[in-house]
Amino acid sequence: MANPKITKKDLGQMMSEKFESVSKKEGVEIIEWMFEEFKTQMQSGMDVFIKDFGKFKIFESKARMGINPITKEKISISAKRKVKYYPAKAVKDLAK
């Protein structure tokens, strides 16, 4: 069975159903703007916190030594920036 998912179009449709003054196209544009704004803020070093949903944060992983699983040779893994999601309690409780 395929894993059900929700898309930006689905969110735009739901927004247009909830708010009569918003068309489906406008709903999708709002969702796209919101995600772009999240990315812009995170690139500038800010955390994105959404009450009752969670926090998105960019952090720097340190450079470290690793092992190539095929050749068993030691390799250097460079430092990089990663995004971490910290779910809010309300989201964590959904998994119970």
KENUSE-821684 format. One record per residue (C-alpha): residue number from 1; residue in one letter; x, y, z. Coordinates in pm, 1 decimal, padded with zeros to 6 digits. Layout:
residues N
+-----+----+----------+----------+----------+
!   i ! aa !       c1 !       c2 !       c3 !
+-----+----+----------+----------+----------+
! NUM !  a !        X !        Y !        Z !
...
+-----+----+----------+----------+----------+
end
This chain:
residues 96
+-----+----+----------+----------+----------+
!   i ! aa !       c1 !       c2 !       c3 !
+-----+----+----------+----------+----------+
!   1 !  m !  00000.0 !  00000.0 !  00000.0 !
!   2 !  a !  00131.6 !  00344.1 ! -00093.4 !
!   3 !  n !  00216.2 !  00584.3 !  00184.0 !
!   4 !  p ! -00046.0 !  00863.6 !  00180.8 !
!   5 !  k !  00097.0 !  01211.8 !  00154.3 !
!   6 !  i ! -00011.9 !  01572.1 !  00142.7 !
!   7 !  t !  00114.8 !  01818.2 ! -00118.1 !
!   8 !  k !  00127.5 !  02196.8 ! -00147.5 !
!   9 !  k ! -00171.4 !  02172.4 ! -00382.8 !
!  10 !  d ! -00363.6 !  01978.1 ! -00118.6 !
!  11 !  l ! -00279.6 !  02242.8 !  00142.7 !
!  12 !  g ! -00387.1 !  02518.1 ! -00099.5 !
!  13 !  q ! -00716.6 !  02336.3 ! -00160.3 !
!  14 !  m ! -00775.9 !  02299.0 !  00214.8 !
!  15 !  m ! -00699.0 !  02668.4 !  00265.0 !
!  16 !  s ! -00950.6 !  02766.6 ! -00005.6 !
!  17 !  e ! -01214.6 !  02546.2 !  00159.3 !
!  18 !  k ! -01146.8 !  02695.4 !  00503.5 !
!  19 !  f ! -01127.9 !  03060.0 !  00390.9 !
!  20 !  e ! -01386.2 !  03151.8 !  00127.2 !
!  21 !  s ! -01193.1 !  03462.1 !  00017.2 !
!  22 !  v ! -00886.7 !  03252.5 ! -00079.6 !
!  23 !  s ! -00882.0 !  03065.1 ! -00410.5 !
!  24 !  k ! -00698.6 !  02735.3 ! -00450.1 !
!  25 !  k ! -00428.5 !  02911.1 ! -00657.0 !
!  26 !  e ! -00386.4 !  03182.0 ! -00392.5 !
!  27 !  g ! -00370.0 !  02914.3 ! -00122.2 !
!  28 !  v ! -00083.9 !  02739.6 ! -00304.8 !
!  29 !  e !  00095.2 !  03074.2 ! -00349.7 !
!  30 !  i !  00062.4 !  03145.8 !  00024.1 !
!  31 !  i !  00201.8 !  02800.9 !  00112.6 !
!  32 !  e !  00492.9 !  02844.0 ! -00132.2 !
!  33 !  w !  00569.3 !  03190.9 !  00007.3 !
!  34 !  m !  00561.5 !  03052.7 !  00362.2 !
!  35 !  f !  00810.2 !  02774.0 !  00285.1 !
!  36 !  e !  01040.0 !  03012.4 !  00096.6 !
!  37 !  e !  01032.3 !  03249.2 !  00395.2 !
!  38 !  f !  01120.5 !  02958.6 !  00628.5 !
!  39 !  k !  01421.6 !  02873.2 !  00410.7 !
!  40 !  t !  01532.2 !  03237.2 !  00390.7 !
!  41 !  q !  01514.1 !  03279.4 !  00768.0 !
!  42 !  m !  01704.7 !  02955.0 !  00833.2 !
!  43 !  q !  01976.6 !  03054.6 !  00584.6 !
!  44 !  s !  02022.2 !  03377.1 !  00780.6 !
!  45 !  g !  02074.7 !  03176.1 !  01100.4 !
!  46 !  m !  01729.7 !  03201.3 !  01257.5 !
!  47 !  d !  01531.0 !  02905.8 !  01390.2 !
!  48 !  v !  01177.9 !  02855.1 !  01258.8 !
!  49 !  f !  00940.7 !  02777.6 !  01546.5 !
!  50 !  i !  00577.7 !  02685.5 !  01481.0 !
!  51 !  k !  00370.7 !  02653.1 !  01798.7 !
!  52 !  d !  00228.0 !  02302.7 !  01850.9 !
!  53 !  f !  00422.4 !  02174.1 !  01546.6 !
!  54 !  g !  00792.9 !  02209.0 !  01617.2 !
!  55 !  k !  01117.9 !  02386.6 !  01546.8 !
!  56 !  f !  01346.9 !  02375.4 !  01243.4 !
!  57 !  k !  01708.5 !  02462.9 !  01302.4 !
!  58 !  i !  02025.3 !  02461.1 !  01090.3 !
!  59 !  f !  02333.9 !  02332.3 !  01265.4 !
!  60 !  e !  02693.5 !  02270.4 !  01172.2 !
!  61 !  s !  02817.3 !  01909.9 !  01190.0 !
!  62 !  k !  03184.5 !  01874.0 !  01277.7 !
!  63 !  a !  03446.1 !  01725.3 !  01048.5 !
!  64 !  r !  03527.4 !  01369.2 !  01148.4 !
!  65 !  m !  03696.1 !  01049.2 !  01043.8 !
!  66 !  g !  03487.6 !  00766.6 !  00900.3 !
!  67 !  i !  03542.0 !  00426.7 !  00742.8 !
!  68 !  n !  03452.9 !  00328.2 !  00386.5 !
!  69 !  p !  03233.5 !  00018.7 !  00443.7 !
!  70 !  i !  03353.5 ! -00151.3 !  00126.5 !
!  71 !  t !  03730.9 ! -00099.1 !  00144.6 !
!  72 !  k !  03754.2 ! -00045.7 !  00523.9 !
!  73 !  e !  03979.0 !  00249.3 !  00443.7 !
!  74 !  k !  03970.5 !  00553.1 !  00674.6 !
!  75 !  i !  03822.1 !  00861.3 !  00512.5 !
!  76 !  s !  03778.8 !  01221.6 !  00615.8 !
!  77 !  i !  03418.0 !  01343.4 !  00635.1 !
!  78 !  s !  03399.9 !  01720.4 !  00599.1 !
!  79 !  a !  03191.0 !  01952.7 !  00813.2 !
!  80 !  k !  02853.8 !  02050.1 !  00671.0 !
!  81 !  r !  02534.6 !  02232.1 !  00752.6 !
!  82 !  k !  02225.4 !  02021.7 !  00825.5 !
!  83 !  v !  01862.5 !  02090.9 !  00910.6 !
!  84 !  k !  01724.3 !  01940.6 !  01230.5 !
!  85 !  y !  01354.3 !  01916.8 !  01314.1 !
!  86 !  y !  01250.4 !  01911.7 !  01678.8 !
!  87 !  p !  00884.2 !  01807.4 !  01701.3 !
!  88 !  a !  00657.4 !  01976.0 !  01954.1 !
!  89 !  k !  00493.2 !  01765.2 !  02224.8 !
!  90 !  a !  00161.5 !  01773.7 !  02035.3 !
!  91 !  v !  00330.3 !  01614.0 !  01732.2 !
!  92 !  k !  00522.6 !  01360.6 !  01942.1 !
!  93 !  d !  00194.6 !  01254.2 !  02104.9 !
!  94 !  l !  00053.3 !  01162.4 !  01759.9 !
!  95 !  a !  00295.8 !  00868.8 !  01745.5 !
!  96 !  k !  00164.7 !  00713.6 !  02066.5 !
+-----+----+----------+----------+----------+
end
